[in-house]
Amino acid sequence: MHGYDQRLVRPQLEYAASVWDPATKEPIYKIEQIQRRAARYVTNKYKPTASVTEIIDHLKWKPLQQLRKETKLVMFYKKENNMVAIEKEGRLTPPVRKGRNIHPKAYQVPHSRIDAHKTSYLPQTIRDWNALPPDIPQAETLGAFKALVSNL
């Protein structure tokens, strides 16, 4: 029953998550509240004394913000490995300086003057991508990449 109910709610909350991810606290909170209500519904625990955090931990549900980050990184991996028809040319440039903490598949973060652009898909995902440990972006298969990213 838990998986069935989760399959009804999650697709609605995760729709277009690879390109849409709220950056301000209010929409993040509102979306997480939906998952918290769903957790109460799934477990039939509506009493105010029931800890929703414990319910979500018991269900092994990740925060939706973490799932959106994983989805964006998976899309970026697909783009990086030509698994989707999105051109990299002109959008992704290697970093100007390479350091010890920068993996070989890192990219320069596009300059942003506006916060809305700074937290949009490409700049934010490049930041997350560049912060990955070196072995993860170099995963040989999509399945291996997904497994490594989901364990972060």
C-alpha positions in Angstrom: 0.0 0.0 0.0 2.8 2.4 0.8 4.4 2.2 -2.6 1.0 2.4 -4.3 0.0 5.7 -2.6 3.5 7.1 -3.1 3.2 6.4 -6.9 0.1 8.5 -6.9 1.5 11.6 -5.2 5.1 11.7 -6.2 4.7 12.1 -10.0 2.6 15.2 -9.4 5.3 16.7 -7.1 8.2 15.7 -9.3 6.8 16.7 -12.7 9.5 18.7 -14.7 11.8 18.6 -11.6 14.8 18.4 -13.8 14.3 21.9 -15.0 12.0 23.4 -12.3 13.3 23.6 -8.8 12.2 26.4 -6.5 15.0 28.4 -4.9 13.1 30.3 -2.2 12.0 28.8 1.1 8.3 29.4 0.8 7.6 27.1 -2.3 10.1 24.5 -1.0 8.2 24.4 2.3 4.8 24.2 0.6 5.9 21.3 -1.6 7.5 19.4 1.3 4.2 20.0 3.2 2.4 18.0 0.5 4.7 15.1 1.0 4.3 15.3 4.8 0.5 15.2 4.4 0.9 12.2 2.0 3.0 10.4 4.7 0.2 10.8 7.2 -2.3 9.6 4.7 -0.3 6.6 3.7 0.3 5.5 7.3 -3.1 6.6 8.5 -1.4 8.5 11.4 -3.3 11.8 11.8 -2.9 12.4 15.5 -1.0 15.6 16.3 1.4 13.6 18.5 2.6 11.5 15.6 5.9 12.7 14.3 5.8 13.2 10.6 9.6 13.2 10.4 9.6 9.8 12.0 6.9 8.6 9.6 8.9 9.8 6.6 12.0 8.2 7.9 10.1 4.9 8.5 8.8 5.1 4.9 12.4 5.8 3.7 11.2 8.8 1.7 13.8 11.4 0.8 13.1 15.1 1.0 11.6 16.3 -2.4 14.4 18.9 -2.6 17.0 16.1 -2.6 15.0 14.2 -5.3 14.9 17.3 -7.5 18.7 17.7 -7.1 19.2 14.0 -8.1 16.8 14.4 -11.1 18.7 17.5 -12.3 22.1 15.7 -12.0 20.7 12.7 -13.9 19.6 15.0 -16.7 23.0 16.6 -16.7 24.7 13.2 -16.9 22.5 12.3 -19.8 23.4 15.6 -21.5 27.1 15.0 -20.8 27.0 11.5 -22.3 24.8 12.4 -25.3 21.8 10.4 -24.1 19.4 13.3 -24.8 19.1 15.6 -27.8 20.3 18.7 -26.0 23.4 20.5 -27.4 26.2 21.1 -25.1 28.1 23.4 -27.5 28.0 27.1 -26.5 26.4 26.3 -23.1 29.0 24.3 -21.3 32.6 25.5 -21.1 35.5 23.9 -19.2 36.7 25.8 -16.2 39.4 28.4 -16.8 41.6 27.0 -14.0 41.9 23.3 -13.0 42.7 22.6 -9.4 43.0 19.5 -7.2 39.4 19.7 -6.1 38.0 19.9 -9.7 37.1 16.7 -11.5 37.9 16.3 -15.2 34.3 16.7 -16.2 33.7 20.0 -14.4 32.3 23.1 -16.2 32.5 26.8 -15.7 29.4 28.2 -13.9 27.7 30.8 -16.1 27.9 34.3 -14.8 24.6 35.5 -13.2 23.5 39.0 -12.4 20.1 38.0 -11.3 19.3 35.6 -8.5 16.6 34.0 -10.6 19.2 33.0 -13.2 21.7 32.0 -10.5 19.3 29.4 -9.1 18.0 28.3 -12.5 18.7 24.9 -14.0 22.0 25.3 -15.7 24.0 27.4 -13.2 22.7 25.5 -10.2 23.1 22.1 -11.7 26.7 22.9 -12.9 27.5 23.9 -9.3 26.1 20.6 -8.0 27.8 18.7 -10.8 31.2 20.3 -10.1 30.8 19.5 -6.3 30.4 15.8 -7.0 33.3 13.5 -6.0 35.4 12.7 -9.1 34.2 9.1 -9.5 30.5 10.0 -9.8 30.6 12.1 -13.0 32.8 9.4 -14.6 30.4 6.6 -13.9 30.2 4.3 -16.9 26.5 3.7 -17.0 23.4 5.7 -16.2 22.4 3.1 -13.6 25.7 3.3 -11.9 25.5 7.1 -11.9 21.9 7.1 -10.4 23.0 4.7 -7.7 26.0 6.8 -6.7 24.0 10.1 -6.7 21.2 8.6 -4.7 23.7 7.6 -2.0 25.0 11.1 -1.5 
